């Protein structure tokens, strides 16, 4: 069953006489290749081949890439393009570049036994065997086309390790091809390889410096043109095309001409009956099911053909076996092993569902991989006799449902992912009845419970099984269109994160979220282009079409947002990194302001348009359930936003406890408004103004508010607010007067040792109740540490202190002296990246032995050296103190250090030692506003 084709030119005289016959033979094979439909897909694909010029004879062979890889999904025209170039060769287009061209089909070579390389390439052309030595001697003038590398059946790694350079030595075919790809065999030859994306990783390990060319198949305009050609009436064609485009997954599959033919064939039959094509395209499964059933629909009033039951079961078995073994071509041996009779395949051959191999006699393949995947999924829901299943299953290389959905298997075999999609789609009871009506098959929905067990195993509140990511999880559930299945599958999900890139994903998310009654938190991200741009204005047809799409998007968005007001358990909404529009923001606000909307926490980060923040703030005024609000993004200088926030704080129904307003700049008037809002509001406990341009003057005004007896703030963050020593006196006096304030973050401000001195004056008063102080990256040195040490040895209330990223160096000695004193109440000390050296570790070790209160010590990103780390470990080994967490950086781990580490863990099991040192931000222990 040879599948290798040789084109000879410039050969010995005995060979030249047969050259024309050879060309004519290949030309005939090519032109007789059949295509689903009318063959227009051939035209679309071959016209693209003109833009690839690497086989053009005008290019110097020295400059040409030696290996070219055409990659793309199944059915987009990789083989068509490769054969088109061979046809060009026969018509003298590239003969000046290559004397000889060989075509090697991997799917057909799977059926060939061991042979020599010479036998491999000359099998179809026995007359040329004598000329093989001369042909191979001019390897630089040979082009090998290796078609369908992904379909080569070979054990993992065999192509890499077992290679051969002798073209006269007999080897298994995969070894010969691997040797050719690794250039052990004919290293100067030019190679053209076609493959699906799933095999690219293995191919990269074989070939050196290849040129990768992605074959996209039909672009959108090509698909549209195909529909217009297929349908007699333009209106019908456009209606069918829009129906397919509404399903992003189906539309993506339409890049393959065969899929376009399937969709057109199915929808045309439906529209002729007056049925709505949009319903058929609602899911990919429904389209493929309608296509299959439409080919065998019984006449009205007649019974389903009983003769189809066995053929359908045989076809599904063939498809499932092929999916698991990654096989798309089946020969007589495959049929015999599976117990499939060739006569059972005839009904599907007649209807273009199955096709006979052109170069491989007695071989069969499906018209497209997606059809094989659909039928493989059908295999799992068909009811079989128990005796039959037990007796035959040992001969089948087919995994069970759990294996089908496992992440490990899907990584090895990406085709299984699509089978899983179809399997969920076939769990719909209406579709099951349609199958039974058409083919007389018994469909079992017992697999539904098996699927649920594989997908809803929530682990300690995790939103979904590790076997599937969330996007795919929602896609599978949507395919089913079974509400009860969705409810059962999502019953354990409390948190969900959704990234919307198209309207189809919005439709899937909306369908599933409506049935997720235990959901508590939603995180949304909306990509650009989903909604119509606000500033777009045009009267063109494109504008009209875009407006219609936007209307459709807004309908779906409304449906999705309705979940915010209908789900009584939903309390947390996070909309970040999102491109919205005025209309979509208005819809979101309408749902948030709904009287039954239970939202308590809302995060809005980096969204557009910029005035969306104002609209949302307006929606929050008087929202009684809202307790936490975070607004971050492009809010610089938005006077109206701050005004609305102040109105929110002053409203009698305001229960806001936490407010974060990031990256804002304000005027004196706006600061006055905010201060007034803080004085009136009695619910707010945490205020985070990180990265706001308050400056020293702004903080002084804020301190006036903080000293007001009606200010109830407990936690305040002024991180990165461009503050200096000049505001520290006001802050110090505030700490004395305000006895409610327990947490203060001043990170990333240039306070210096002078600022620390002023703060310590206020912190030293017994009236000061501050417990947590964050001075990360505040330019504090040894002198500042001396001041802090004195404070800690007194009657300070501080229990958490973060001095990370300050150049304190030897100032650590003063801190260690404080840690030794019984008055020191510190439970957390952060010294990340503080230029601490090995020489300081003896003092720190001594402090750890004496201290009876410190629970967390962060020494990350300090170069402590081997000796320094050993000192610390020895101290920890001796003392079973209160320390629970130690973070440090170990540059070089030795056997000695590892042994000490193990000893410390044994003697102090409650202590956790984190040695990664990769963290670049301060400890979450002091992120007290989260």
Phi, psi and omega in degrees: 000061183295144178229011183267135181240130182247132172247123182247138175212145181069029182265174176304158186303326180294336181271323185302328182297334182263001186299313183296319178298321179299313181297316181296323180296313180294318180301322180292316178301316184294313185289338180269003178297130183268150180230144174299140180082219187257006175087007180292337178296330176299319181296315183296321183286313186291332180292338178284337185296342183293334184280348177265115189248010186289348176259008182288135185291347181284344180274134179297137181296334179291332182267350184285146172292140182280335179230124178240131181243118173265118182232149180171166181294171183299136170081010182270357173113020180294311179295320178303315181293318179298316179290329177297321178292327175293322177296319176302322180298316182293339182258024172071013180286326182232020181292335181288343179269316185236132175283325186223142177228132180239135177252122182237113180266115184296322183296328180272332178289343177301335184266005183258141180278189181295145180197176174274165179294325178297318178294324182298313186275348182249006187301318182280350183229069185300333181295342184263005185299324182292335184270355185305314180304317180292323180295313184289339177293339179251057186301328181294348180251019181246138173247123174255127173255113180255103189262129175076047181305325182296342183264004179286123180275111182203142177299146179305132176085347184296324182291336183275319189267332185250098182233161185216137180252001183260113183285356178257000183266136182280128181213161172300147184305314180303326179292320178296317179293319177298322179293324177293316181293324180277000177065027169282327176258125177048066186296341183266357182288155175266135183242134172240115186244135173248142181199159171276159185302329184300336183260004183297322182299313180292324181293323179298330179287341183265314189266153180249128177046056179282160171261118181264129177235121180274127176263114187271343184077212180292126168279176184301318181294325178295317180297317180297317179297323178298315180296317180297327179285326186284324183265144180289322183254134182298320182298318178294319180299314182291324178295317178294319181296317179296324179296317178292320182293334180292342177252102186302321181294316180293320180295322177296320178295334181294356174296337177272125181306322182297323179291321176300319179296318178300313182297313181298315180300315183292311184290327178297316178298321180291317181292331175295333178270002180082017181270156183278118181292336182297323180293323179294323182274004181302320174227157178294322180299316182297324179295311182291326177294316179296321179299311182297312183292326182294336178284345184228020184298124179287157178297150181306131177088348181269162180276155176298147182289115180294338182289351183268346186299308181295316178299320179296316179298320179295318181295319180293323177297316178299316181296315182295316177300317181295322179296315182288329179264004180055050181241136178240352177240130185240132179253184183301324179296320178298315181297317182295317181298322182272357180073029180259126178273143181300328181296333180291341183271347186302318180301329183273334173293320182293339186246019175063023174273325177236151178221152178277146178292140182280318183259353184237101184293135179080012179254151181228152174210158178279155184294335176203152181302324181297327177293318178297319179296317179298314181291330175295320177294322180298330179304323185285339183257351178286132179280128179239156177297140183299321180295320181295318182295314180293324185283331188254340188299331181292343179268351183263138176260067186230126180282161178278182185297318181299319179290324179300322184267356183288142182297321182298314181293321182290333175290324179284328186220093186296339179299330182297330179302314182289327175297319178300319177302311181296324181297316176299319180296330182277357179279356179289128185295323179297319179291323178299318179295323179295321177295316180296321180293319185283314189249352182072016180277150174267121182255127180256130178261014179295337180294342179302315180295324179295319178296318180299318181297329181279336190249343185247018178288085179287134183245103178054048174082003178296144189288342179196166183295146179295345182287340185220139174279167189297319183298317180289324178302313179293322180299315180298315181296320179296322179302327183289326185055028178249108186299318182294322177298317180296316179300314180295320183290329186257008185298330182265001185273123179248337179230143180213141178239124186236129177246108185266122178244345179205169184293331181295320177294327177295320179295316179299312183298316181299314181300318184282319185294332179297337183251015180254080191284344179262008182294133180245333184221134175236130172247125184242139170226126184245122182285157178294141177100351180287327177243154181297135180297142185291329186260013181279133178215120181198152178250013183283169177299326180297320179297317180298313180297319180294323179295322178296318178297319180295322177300319178295318180297318182293326176297315180292321179297320177299317180297318180293314183292339179298338178298329183295331181258343184265336182270111187291341181266349184288119184237349187228124177235128178235114176244109185227155176048050189236142177253102181255194176217171180302317183293316181292326177293319179300317179296317178299316180296321180300320181287323180293322183279353181302138187300332181263004178291120187269008186304133178247325182236129180229129177241123177237111184230128171050062177243160174231154003287164186300324182284002175298328180298320179296314181300320181290321177298321178298322179291334183278342182299122179080008179282101190293327183283341186288122179242336181230131180220126176237123177236114180223144178141215185278074181241017181298127173067016179276093184296321182295324181298312180296323178298316179293323177297319178295321178296323177299315182294327184277346184295141184295336181268004183289125175243022183297128180251335184226128179224123173241121179238099186267146172059049176244151174236138185224170179256173179301319180299316181292325177295322177297318179298316180296318179299318179297319179298320180290329179287322182283319184291135180244006182255332187293128179245332183233131177231122182241112180247033182307135176065022174267146183274064180289319186063177183296321181297319179296322180291323179299319178293319179297323180296326176300318178293318182297332179278352180292136183297341181263009177273122186254013181300137177247331183229133183222130175243123176241037182295136175053049180251019177062045182264155178227187178302333187299335182263356189288333178294317178297317179298320181298314180293328178295322180296333179282317186283315184275106182267003176270334185289118182244342183227130179221125178246120179239026185300152176058040172232142185275074182277324180068181180293330178296317178296320179298320180300315180293320179296319181297330178299316179286321181295337183281345181288141179295338179289337182290128183250014183297131181251326183237128179228123180250115178239039180296128175056055181244015177063046179264135183244196181305317182296319178298322178296325179297319179294317180294322180299316179299319179297313184294333180279350179269213184259045182282148179269359183298130175240341180228122182225124179243113179247021184303149176060034172246140183281063186281331177047243184288355175296348178299332181302318180295319179295320179296323177298321179292319181297333181284340185278141182294338180288339184292122184261005186301131172252335179229132175226119180256119181231037183292127176062043184256022177060032179282133184251170178301333183293339181274347190290333178296318178295319182292320179297318179297320180294322181294328179289322184278322189293140182240013183229333186295125182253330181226131177229121181253109179246018182303152177059032170241138181273094185270341180072168182297315183294319180297316180294321180294324177298315180297316182295322178297321180294317180293328179292325182282329190241120176270068185276194185279351185300128181250329182224129175232124177248129178207167181252123177250109182287315182227112180273130178246170178299322182295315179295319181297321179294318178296320179300316178296321180296319180297317180296324180290317184281338183225073188296338181280351181274131175253125179249117180258119187248013187288312180071011184273346184294142182240007177232166183292163184297143178295344179301329180254009173275067193285353182266358184282000000 
